[in-house]
């Protein structure tokens, strides 16, 4: 008899992402229950068994870093029958005396055939794999078999159609439910590996296109000869895990000497999980703004910490992307940035002996890295320091357009391919206002959250007593934090949901008691704001409403439930999204500011109230006022 059982649920097409996510779930103990998501629960548990993912397994630790291939190769090398995926099937396999590592056997067989014969002979069909391996008494029930005799028998069968007597063709002895589907799923792992491919229903070693890594993988597999013959799940998991010496070497060469036990220990991206330097009001507003819309403008006097907070947050989520490059870039904007060549490069027709050559900027190279498939789960942070030292629209217009239409690629004269706008790109611009800088147009302000940095006097004065070394030091997050940040950003950006009313508290004064504790509260306040500013042609449209919604959702996601106050969030969005557009003389905005002050007092919007009063004071002094 031959009892076998595999799975239909590896989902090979998404294995790169699903295996990594499953590993993170095991490490963080965040596997969704079957009631939450039955399909995902089944898939994660299936991947967990076959690829040996547990909270503390080396396989899970490596896969959680994104190196799925190392874990899959380990699976090809070691997976065998019997195994403990099913107790009944395990017992049946043991009674059958089956001891078969099918995938390892296939690799060894194809490798040997490839050495001995040309392409016309060195292949295996699925039918040959089924009969000459799974239903072969000499292969399935013996740890060691005669490889050359097996190859000879396969070739002879192709000539005359006869099977050797040790191959059991009696279907009554084949106890494999869903044999066709499950075998196909197993063999699809080879297609994923790249070194064995299905060429017109013939499985071959892809020897014409073998990378050095492929050759190492094959060598590792064909030289492995161990089997598990225990009876406990613990001993099976120990057998299926990456060997400790291989794991140690992996950590040294690929990850470094950091604490591997902390890998992917961040379940969700929360403010409270971040270092204390990111707990300030400004830091929280900055991080929330990035999550809501990946374009933020930081304004304030020189030396207030705008560039520092942007740089420190990027450093905290730092990831190495190869060639000593990182996922963040700080670029000082120059007064000579009069077109997009400083940011996207240019074609030099005189270079390359007159043939011409495209000269890439550092920013263009940064964008190319962000677009690489292997970096799709990593956020990339571009910081444009002193962004308004030149006219923003002159050098940044391409970005402003593509932010709203990210599916339309950049097309650069002289560049040989189109460049997608990265969905994992976050841009921060810092702004100083003096006689050497330029003001922003409404087009720019409308696309960003504008945050004004004004440090409190106690924080400034404390520097006389405290060097504030914590802020100056470089802090890098545990593995998985940057991925968690990007994941949350994508969820917020694509979500059709708004907010869960239970997550919010409200400032309770007599003036707002009439509003119920639900989203009508947000609607009513912004309706009043709209009516006030519409009279002066500063009304906002669909984009602004969408981004305010996203900001509110982001605030609810990254804060503890007892720390979210809806009045405060509305206050922040009035300050960051609406007020930056307002500018003019007494006749144009004087009455508007008065009405906004009354609204702020009514709803306890303290930040906005303070800014509006500041603008009103400037209006009285110089007869003109703007946000920045």
C-alpha positions as CSV (number, residue, x, y, z in Angstrom):
1,X,0.0,0.0,0.0
2,X,1.0,3.6,-0.5
3,X,-0.6,6.2,1.7
4,X,0.2,9.9,0.9
5,X,-1.2,13.2,1.9
6,X,0.0,16.7,0.9
7,X,-1.8,20.1,0.7
8,X,-3.6,22.1,-1.9
9,X,-3.1,25.4,0.0
10,X,0.6,26.5,-0.4
11,X,-0.6,29.3,-2.8
12,X,2.7,29.3,-4.7
13,X,2.0,32.5,-6.7
14,X,2.0,34.5,-3.5
15,X,4.6,32.4,-1.6
16,X,7.1,35.3,-1.3
17,X,4.8,37.5,0.7
18,X,2.5,34.9,2.4
19,X,5.4,32.9,3.8
20,X,7.0,36.0,5.3
21,X,3.7,37.2,6.7
22,X,2.9,33.8,8.2
23,X,6.4,33.8,9.8
24,X,5.7,37.1,11.4
25,X,2.3,35.9,12.7
26,X,3.9,32.9,14.3
27,X,6.7,34.9,15.9
28,X,4.3,37.6,17.2
29,X,1.5,35.1,18.0
30,X,-0.9,37.0,15.8
31,X,-2.4,34.2,13.7
32,X,-6.0,35.2,12.9
33,X,-8.7,32.9,14.3
34,X,-10.8,30.8,12.0
35,X,-13.8,33.0,12.9
36,X,-11.9,36.1,11.9
37,X,-10.6,34.8,8.6
38,X,-11.0,31.1,8.0
39,X,-9.1,31.0,4.7
40,X,-6.1,32.9,6.0
41,X,-6.1,30.9,9.2
42,X,-5.9,27.6,7.2
43,X,-3.2,29.0,4.9
44,X,-1.0,30.2,7.7
45,X,-1.2,27.0,9.6
46,X,-0.6,25.0,6.5
47,X,2.5,27.0,5.7
48,X,3.5,26.7,9.3
49,X,3.6,22.9,9.2
50,X,5.2,22.4,5.8
51,X,7.9,25.1,6.2
52,X,8.4,24.6,9.9
53,X,7.3,28.0,11.1
54,X,7.0,28.3,14.9
55,X,7.5,31.1,17.3
56,X,11.1,30.1,17.9
57,X,12.1,28.2,14.8
58,X,15.1,29.3,12.8
59,X,12.9,28.9,9.7
60,X,10.4,31.5,10.9
61,X,13.2,33.9,12.0
62,X,14.8,33.8,8.5
63,X,11.6,34.0,6.6
64,X,10.4,36.9,8.6
65,X,13.4,38.9,7.4
66,X,12.2,38.4,3.8
67,X,14.6,35.6,2.9
68,X,11.9,33.2,1.9
69,X,14.1,31.3,-0.5
70,X,16.4,29.9,2.2
71,X,13.4,28.4,3.9
72,X,11.9,26.9,0.7
73,X,15.2,25.3,-0.3
74,X,15.3,23.8,3.2
75,X,11.8,22.4,2.6
76,X,12.7,20.9,-0.8
77,X,15.8,19.3,0.9
78,X,14.0,17.8,3.9
79,X,10.3,17.2,3.4
80,X,9.4,13.6,3.6
81,X,6.9,10.8,4.1
82,X,5.9,9.9,6.8
83,X,5.3,13.2,8.5
84,X,3.0,14.3,11.3
85,X,0.7,16.5,9.3
86,X,-2.0,13.9,9.8
87,X,-1.8,11.3,12.6
88,X,-3.8,8.7,10.6
89,X,-1.7,9.2,7.5
90,X,1.5,9.1,9.6
91,X,0.5,5.7,11.0
92,X,-0.6,4.4,7.6
93,X,2.7,5.5,6.0
94,X,4.7,3.8,8.8
95,X,2.7,0.6,8.3
96,X,3.5,0.8,4.6
97,X,7.2,1.2,5.4
98,X,7.4,4.4,3.4
99,X,10.5,6.4,3.8
100,X,10.6,8.9,1.0
101,X,11.9,12.5,0.6
102,X,10.2,13.1,-2.8
103,X,11.4,16.5,-3.7
104,X,15.0,15.8,-2.8
105,X,14.8,12.5,-4.8
106,X,13.5,14.4,-7.9
107,X,16.3,16.9,-7.7
108,X,18.9,14.1,-7.4
109,X,17.4,12.2,-10.3
110,X,17.2,15.2,-12.7
111,X,20.7,16.3,-11.7
112,X,22.1,12.9,-12.5
113,X,20.2,12.6,-15.8
114,X,21.4,16.1,-16.7
115,X,25.0,15.0,-16.2
116,X,24.7,11.8,-18.2
117,X,22.4,12.7,-21.1
118,X,21.4,15.6,-23.4
119,X,18.2,17.6,-23.2
120,X,16.2,15.0,-25.1
121,X,16.5,12.5,-22.4
122,X,17.2,14.4,-19.1
123,X,13.7,15.2,-18.0
124,X,10.8,13.7,-16.0
125,X,7.1,13.8,-16.8
126,X,4.5,14.0,-14.0
127,X,3.4,10.5,-14.8
128,X,7.0,9.2,-14.5
129,X,7.4,11.0,-11.2
130,X,4.2,9.5,-9.9
131,X,5.0,5.9,-10.8
132,X,8.8,5.7,-10.7
133,X,9.1,7.6,-7.3
134,X,5.8,7.5,-5.3
135,X,4.6,4.1,-6.3
136,X,8.0,2.5,-6.7
137,X,8.8,-0.1,-4.0
138,X,12.5,0.3,-4.5
139,X,12.4,4.1,-4.0
140,X,9.5,5.0,-1.8
141,X,10.3,2.2,0.8
142,X,14.1,2.4,0.8
143,X,16.4,5.2,2.1
144,X,19.0,4.2,-0.5
145,X,18.2,3.2,-4.0
146,X,20.1,2.5,-7.2
147,X,20.0,5.8,-9.0
148,X,21.5,4.5,-12.2
149,X,19.2,1.5,-12.4
150,X,16.2,3.8,-11.9
151,X,17.3,6.1,-14.7
152,X,17.9,3.1,-17.0
153,X,14.4,1.8,-16.2
154,X,12.8,5.1,-17.0
155,X,14.6,5.4,-20.4
156,X,13.7,1.8,-21.2
157,X,10.0,2.5,-20.3
158,X,10.0,5.4,-22.7
159,X,11.0,3.0,-25.5
160,X,8.7,0.0,-24.9
161,X,6.1,1.3,-22.4
162,X,6.9,-1.5,-19.9
163,X,7.2,-0.9,-16.1
164,X,9.5,-2.9,-13.9
165,X,7.8,-5.3,-11.5
166,X,8.7,-3.3,-8.4
167,X,6.4,-0.5,-9.5
168,X,2.9,-0.9,-8.1
169,X,0.3,0.1,-10.8
170,X,-2.7,-1.2,-8.8
171,X,-4.8,1.9,-8.2
172,X,-6.5,0.0,-5.3
173,X,-3.2,0.2,-3.4
174,X,-2.8,4.0,-4.1
175,X,-4.4,5.8,-1.1
176,X,-3.9,9.4,-2.0
177,X,-6.9,11.6,-2.0
178,X,-6.8,14.5,-4.5
179,X,-3.6,12.9,-5.9
180,X,-3.6,15.0,-9.0
181,X,-4.1,18.4,-7.2
182,X,-1.7,17.7,-4.4
183,X,1.1,16.4,-6.5
184,X,0.8,19.4,-8.8
185,X,1.0,21.7,-5.8
186,X,4.1,19.9,-4.6
187,X,5.8,20.2,-8.1
188,X,4.8,23.8,-8.4
189,X,7.4,24.5,-5.6
190,X,10.0,23.6,-8.2
191,X,8.7,26.2,-10.7
192,X,9.0,28.8,-7.9
193,X,12.6,27.8,-7.2
194,X,13.7,28.5,-10.7
195,X,16.3,25.8,-11.0
196,X,13.7,23.1,-12.0
197,X,11.1,24.2,-14.5
198,X,8.1,22.7,-16.2
199,X,8.8,22.8,-19.9
200,X,5.8,21.5,-21.8
201,X,4.9,19.1,-19.0
202,X,8.5,18.0,-18.8
203,X,10.4,18.8,-15.6
204,X,14.0,19.7,-16.3
205,X,16.9,21.3,-14.6
206,X,17.2,24.8,-16.0
207,X,20.9,24.4,-16.7
208,X,21.0,27.1,-19.4
209,X,20.0,29.8,-16.8
210,X,21.4,28.6,-13.5
211,X,22.7,31.4,-11.2
212,X,25.5,30.7,-8.7
213,X,22.8,30.7,-6.0
214,X,20.9,28.1,-7.9
215,X,24.0,25.9,-8.2
216,X,24.6,26.2,-4.5
217,X,21.0,25.3,-3.8
218,X,21.2,22.2,-5.9
219,X,24.5,21.1,-4.4
220,X,23.0,21.5,-0.9
221,X,20.0,19.4,-1.8
222,X,21.8,16.5,-3.6
223,X,24.3,16.1,-0.8
224,X,21.7,15.8,2.0
225,X,20.9,12.2,2.9
226,X,19.3,12.3,6.3
227,X,15.8,11.1,7.2
228,X,13.5,11.7,10.2
229,X,12.3,8.4,11.7
230,X,10.9,9.6,15.1
231,X,7.3,9.8,16.3
232,X,6.9,13.2,18.0
233,X,6.0,16.6,16.5
234,X,8.9,18.2,18.4
235,X,11.5,15.8,16.9
236,X,10.0,16.3,13.5
237,X,10.2,20.1,13.8
238,X,13.8,19.8,15.0
239,X,14.6,17.8,11.9
240,X,12.8,20.2,9.5
241,X,14.4,23.3,11.0
242,X,17.4,25.1,9.5
243,X,20.5,23.6,11.1
244,X,22.0,25.8,13.8
245,X,25.4,26.2,12.0
246,X,23.7,27.2,8.8
247,X,21.5,29.6,10.8
248,X,24.4,31.1,12.6
249,X,26.3,31.6,9.3
250,X,23.2,33.2,7.8
251,X,22.9,35.7,10.7
252,X,26.6,36.6,10.5
253,X,26.7,37.1,6.8
254,X,23.2,38.5,5.9
255,X,21.8,40.1,9.0
256,X,24.7,41.0,11.2
257,X,25.4,40.5,14.8
258,X,22.2,42.2,16.1
259,X,19.8,40.4,18.4
260,X,18.0,38.0,16.1
261,X,15.5,37.2,18.9
262,X,14.0,40.6,18.4
263,X,13.2,40.0,14.7
264,X,9.7,41.1,13.8
265,X,8.6,41.7,17.4
266,X,6.5,44.6,16.4
267,X,2.9,43.4,16.0
268,X,1.4,46.8,15.0
269,X,2.8,50.2,14.4
270,X,1.8,52.2,17.5
271,X,3.2,55.5,18.9
272,X,3.6,53.9,22.4
273,X,5.9,51.2,20.9
274,X,8.3,53.9,19.6
275,X,11.2,55.5,21.4
276,X,10.3,58.4,23.7
277,X,11.9,60.9,21.3
278,X,8.8,60.3,19.0
279,X,6.2,60.9,21.7
280,X,6.1,64.7,21.5
281,X,3.1,66.4,20.1
282,X,5.0,67.5,16.9
283,X,6.5,64.0,16.3
284,X,3.1,62.3,16.6
285,X,1.5,64.8,14.2
286,X,4.4,64.3,11.8
287,X,4.1,60.5,11.9
288,X,0.3,60.6,11.6
289,X,0.6,63.0,8.6
290,X,3.0,60.6,6.8
291,X,0.6,57.7,7.3
292,X,-2.3,59.8,6.0
293,X,-0.5,61.2,3.0
294,X,3.1,60.6,2.1
295,X,3.9,64.3,1.6
296,X,4.5,66.5,4.6
297,X,5.8,70.1,4.8
298,X,7.6,71.1,8.1
299,X,7.9,74.8,8.7
300,X,9.3,76.9,11.4
301,X,12.2,79.1,12.4
302,X,15.7,77.8,11.7
303,X,17.0,75.5,14.5
304,X,13.6,74.4,15.7
305,X,14.2,70.7,14.9
306,X,12.3,70.2,11.6
307,X,15.1,68.4,9.7
308,X,16.2,66.6,12.8
309,X,12.8,64.9,13.5
310,X,12.4,63.9,9.8
311,X,15.9,62.5,9.7
312,X,15.6,60.7,13.1
313,X,12.4,59.0,12.1
314,X,13.9,57.9,8.8
315,X,17.0,56.6,10.6
316,X,14.8,54.8,13.1
317,X,13.1,52.9,10.2
318,X,16.4,52.4,8.4
319,X,16.8,49.3,6.2
320,X,19.9,48.3,4.2
321,X,19.1,47.7,0.6
322,X,22.5,46.6,-0.7
323,X,25.6,48.4,-2.0
324,X,25.8,50.3,1.3
325,X,22.6,52.1,0.3
326,X,19.7,52.9,2.7
327,X,16.0,53.5,2.4
328,X,16.3,57.2,3.2
329,X,17.9,60.2,1.5
330,X,18.5,63.8,2.7
331,X,19.0,66.3,-0.1
332,X,19.6,70.0,0.5
333,X,17.6,72.0,-2.1
334,X,19.7,74.7,-3.9
335,X,18.8,78.1,-5.1
336,X,19.8,76.9,-8.6
337,X,17.1,74.3,-8.8
338,X,15.3,76.0,-11.7
339,X,14.0,72.8,-13.4
340,X,13.5,69.1,-12.7
341,X,17.1,68.1,-13.8
342,X,18.4,68.5,-10.2
343,X,15.8,66.0,-9.0
344,X,15.3,63.6,-12.0
345,X,18.6,64.0,-13.9
346,X,19.1,64.8,-17.6
347,X,20.3,63.5,-20.9
348,X,23.8,64.5,-21.9
349,X,24.2,64.2,-25.7
350,X,28.0,64.7,-25.6
351,X,28.7,61.9,-23.2
352,X,29.8,58.4,-24.2
353,X,31.8,59.5,-27.2
354,X,28.9,61.5,-28.7
355,X,26.4,58.7,-28.4
356,X,24.7,60.4,-25.4
357,X,24.1,59.2,-21.9
358,X,21.4,59.8,-19.2
359,X,22.9,61.4,-16.1
360,X,21.0,60.1,-13.1
361,X,20.5,62.2,-10.0
362,X,20.8,60.7,-6.5
363,X,17.1,61.1,-6.2
364,X,16.4,59.2,-9.4
365,X,18.7,56.4,-8.2
366,X,16.7,56.4,-4.9
367,X,13.4,56.1,-6.8
368,X,14.8,53.2,-8.8
369,X,15.7,51.4,-5.6
370,X,12.3,52.0,-4.2
371,X,10.7,50.5,-7.3
372,X,12.7,47.2,-7.1
373,X,10.5,44.2,-6.3
374,X,12.6,43.1,-3.4
375,X,12.0,46.5,-1.8
376,X,8.3,46.8,-2.2
377,X,7.6,46.2,1.5
378,X,10.1,48.8,2.7
379,X,9.2,52.5,3.1
380,X,11.6,55.0,1.4
381,X,12.0,58.4,2.9
382,X,13.1,61.4,0.8
383,X,13.8,64.6,2.8
384,X,14.2,67.8,0.8
385,X,15.9,70.2,3.2
386,X,15.0,73.9,2.7
387,X,12.6,73.0,0.1
388,X,11.6,76.6,-0.7
389,X,15.1,77.9,-1.3
390,X,14.0,77.7,-5.0
391,X,10.5,77.9,-6.6
392,X,9.0,74.5,-5.7
393,X,6.8,74.3,-8.8
394,X,9.9,74.7,-11.1
395,X,11.7,71.5,-9.9
396,X,8.9,69.6,-8.2
397,X,6.0,69.8,-10.6
398,X,6.4,66.2,-11.8
399,X,6.1,64.9,-8.3
400,X,3.1,67.0,-7.5
401,X,1.3,65.6,-10.5
402,X,2.3,62.0,-10.0
403,X,1.2,62.1,-6.3
404,X,-2.4,62.4,-7.5
405,X,-1.9,59.9,-10.4
406,X,0.6,57.4,-9.2
407,X,-0.3,54.9,-11.8
408,X,1.1,57.1,-14.6
409,X,4.9,56.7,-14.8
410,X,7.5,59.3,-15.3
411,X,8.7,59.7,-18.9
412,X,12.1,61.3,-19.1
413,X,13.6,62.5,-22.4
414,X,16.7,60.3,-23.2
415,X,15.9,57.8,-20.4
416,X,15.4,54.3,-21.9
417,X,12.4,53.3,-19.8
418,X,9.4,54.6,-17.9
419,X,9.7,55.0,-14.2
420,X,6.8,54.2,-11.9
421,X,6.0,56.5,-9.0
422,X,6.9,54.4,-6.0
423,X,3.9,53.6,-3.7
424,X,6.4,53.2,-0.9
425,X,7.9,56.7,-1.2
426,X,7.4,59.3,1.6
427,X,8.5,62.9,1.0
428,X,9.2,65.5,3.6
429,X,10.0,69.1,2.8
430,X,11.5,71.4,5.4
431,X,10.9,75.1,5.1
432,X,12.5,78.3,6.5
433,X,10.9,81.6,5.8
434,X,13.2,84.6,5.3
435,X,14.1,87.1,2.5
436,X,16.0,84.4,0.6
437,X,13.1,82.0,0.3
438,X,10.0,81.6,-1.8
439,X,6.4,81.1,-0.7
440,X,4.4,78.0,-1.6
441,X,1.5,78.1,-4.1
442,X,-1.9,76.8,-3.1
443,X,-1.2,73.8,-5.4
444,X,1.7,72.7,-3.2
445,X,-0.1,73.4,0.1
446,X,-3.2,71.5,-1.0
447,X,-1.2,68.3,-1.4
448,X,0.5,68.3,2.0
449,X,0.0,68.4,5.7
450,X,1.8,71.5,6.8
451,X,3.2,71.3,10.4
452,X,4.7,74.3,12.1
453,X,7.4,73.6,14.6
454,X,7.4,75.9,17.6
455,X,9.3,74.4,20.5
456,X,7.9,75.3,24.0
457,X,10.1,77.5,26.1
458,X,10.7,74.9,28.8
459,X,12.1,72.5,26.1
460,X,14.5,75.2,24.9
461,X,15.5,76.2,28.4
462,X,16.1,72.6,29.4
463,X,19.0,72.5,27.0
464,X,21.0,74.7,29.5
465,X,20.8,71.8,32.0
466,X,20.5,68.8,29.7
467,X,22.6,68.0,26.6
468,X,19.6,66.0,25.2
469,X,21.9,63.2,24.0
470,X,18.9,60.9,23.6
471,X,17.7,63.0,20.6
472,X,21.1,63.3,19.2
473,X,21.8,59.5,19.3
474,X,21.0,57.2,16.4
475,X,18.2,54.7,17.1
476,X,17.3,51.9,14.7
477,X,14.1,49.9,15.1
478,X,13.8,46.2,15.4
479,X,13.3,44.3,12.1
480,X,9.7,44.5,11.0
481,X,8.9,48.0,12.3
482,X,9.5,49.7,8.9
483,X,7.4,47.1,7.2
484,X,4.7,47.5,9.8
485,X,4.7,51.3,9.1
486,X,4.3,50.9,5.3
487,X,1.7,48.2,5.7
488,X,-0.4,50.5,7.9
489,X,0.1,53.4,5.5
490,X,-1.2,51.3,2.6
491,X,-4.2,50.1,4.7
492,X,-5.1,53.7,5.6
493,X,-4.7,54.9,2.0
494,X,-6.8,52.2,0.5
495,X,-9.4,51.8,3.2
496,X,-13.0,52.6,2.6
497,X,-13.6,52.7,6.3
498,X,-13.6,55.8,8.3
499,X,-13.4,55.5,12.1
500,X,-14.7,53.4,14.9
501,X,-16.6,55.8,17.1
502,X,-15.7,53.9,20.2
503,X,-12.1,54.8,19.8
504,X,-12.7,58.5,20.4
505,X,-13.3,60.8,23.3
506,X,-14.7,64.3,23.1
507,X,-14.0,67.6,24.8
508,X,-17.1,68.2,26.9
509,X,-18.1,71.8,27.1
510,X,-21.6,73.3,26.9
511,X,-21.3,74.3,23.3
512,X,-20.7,70.9,21.9
513,X,-23.0,68.8,24.1
514,X,-25.6,68.9,21.3
515,X,-23.4,66.7,19.1
516,X,-23.7,63.0,19.3
517,X,-20.5,61.0,19.7
518,X,-20.2,59.8,16.2
519,X,-19.0,60.9,12.8
520,X,-21.7,63.5,12.6
521,X,-19.5,65.5,14.9
522,X,-16.7,65.7,12.3
523,X,-19.2,66.5,9.5
524,X,-20.9,69.3,11.5
525,X,-17.6,71.0,12.4
526,X,-16.1,70.9,8.9
527,X,-19.5,72.0,7.4
528,X,-19.3,75.1,9.6
529,X,-15.6,75.7,8.6
530,X,-16.5,75.3,4.9
531,X,-19.3,77.9,5.2
532,X,-16.9,80.4,6.8
533,X,-14.1,80.1,4.4
534,X,-16.3,79.7,1.3
535,X,-17.3,83.3,1.5
536,X,-13.6,84.3,0.9
537,X,-12.9,81.7,-1.8
538,X,-10.8,79.4,0.4
539,X,-13.1,76.5,0.2
540,X,-11.7,72.9,0.1
541,X,-12.6,70.1,-2.2
542,X,-12.6,66.3,-2.5
543,X,-8.9,65.8,-2.0
544,X,-8.8,67.7,1.3
545,X,-11.8,65.8,2.7
546,X,-10.3,62.4,1.7
547,X,-7.0,63.3,3.4
548,X,-8.7,64.5,6.5
549,X,-10.5,61.2,6.7
550,X,-7.2,59.4,6.3
551,X,-5.6,61.5,9.0
552,X,-8.4,60.7,11.5
553,X,-8.1,57.0,10.7
554,X,-4.3,57.1,11.1
555,X,-4.7,58.8,14.5
556,X,-7.0,56.1,15.7
557,X,-4.7,53.3,14.4
558,X,-1.5,54.4,16.0
559,X,-2.8,55.6,19.4
560,X,-4.1,53.8,22.4
561,X,-7.9,54.0,22.6
562,X,-7.9,56.1,25.7
563,X,-5.5,58.6,24.1
564,X,-7.5,59.6,21.1
565,X,-9.6,62.8,21.3
566,X,-11.6,63.7,18.3
567,X,-11.6,67.5,19.0
568,X,-7.8,67.4,19.1
569,X,-7.6,65.6,15.7
570,X,-10.0,68.0,14.1
571,X,-8.0,70.8,15.6
572,X,-4.8,69.4,14.0
573,X,-6.4,69.1,10.6
574,X,-7.9,72.6,10.6
575,X,-4.4,73.7,11.5
576,X,-2.5,71.6,8.9
577,X,-4.9,71.3,6.0
578,X,-7.2,74.4,6.0
579,X,-5.3,77.3,7.6
580,X,-2.2,77.1,5.4
581,X,-4.3,78.1,2.4
582,X,-5.6,81.3,4.0
583,X,-3.8,84.6,3.2
584,X,-4.6,88.2,2.4
585,X,-5.2,91.7,3.8
586,X,-7.6,92.9,6.4
587,X,-10.4,93.3,3.8
588,X,-9.9,89.8,2.4
589,X,-9.5,87.7,5.6
590,X,-10.1,90.0,8.6
591,X,-13.8,88.9,9.2
592,X,-12.9,85.3,8.2
593,X,-10.3,85.0,11.0
594,X,-12.8,86.5,13.5
595,X,-15.4,83.8,12.6
596,X,-12.8,81.0,12.8
597,X,-11.7,82.2,16.2
598,X,-15.3,81.9,17.5
599,X,-15.6,78.4,16.0
600,X,-12.4,77.3,17.7
601,X,-13.6,78.6,21.0
602,X,-16.9,76.8,20.5
603,X,-15.2,73.4,19.9
604,X,-12.2,73.8,22.0
605,X,-9.7,73.8,19.1
606,X,-6.8,75.3,20.9
607,X,-4.0,74.9,18.4
608,X,-5.9,76.4,15.6
609,X,-7.2,79.2,17.8
610,X,-3.6,80.2,18.8
611,X,-2.4,80.2,15.1
612,X,-5.4,82.3,14.0
613,X,-4.8,84.8,16.7
614,X,-1.2,85.0,15.6
615,X,-2.3,85.6,12.0
616,X,-4.7,88.3,13.2
617,X,-2.0,90.0,15.1
618,X,0.2,90.1,12.0
619,X,-2.7,91.4,10.0
620,X,-2.9,94.3,12.4
621,X,0.8,95.1,12.3
622,X,1.6,94.7,8.6
623,X,-1.9,94.6,7.0
624,X,-1.1,91.2,5.5
625,X,-1.1,87.7,7.0
626,X,-0.5,84.1,5.9
627,X,0.0,80.8,7.6
628,X,3.8,80.5,6.9
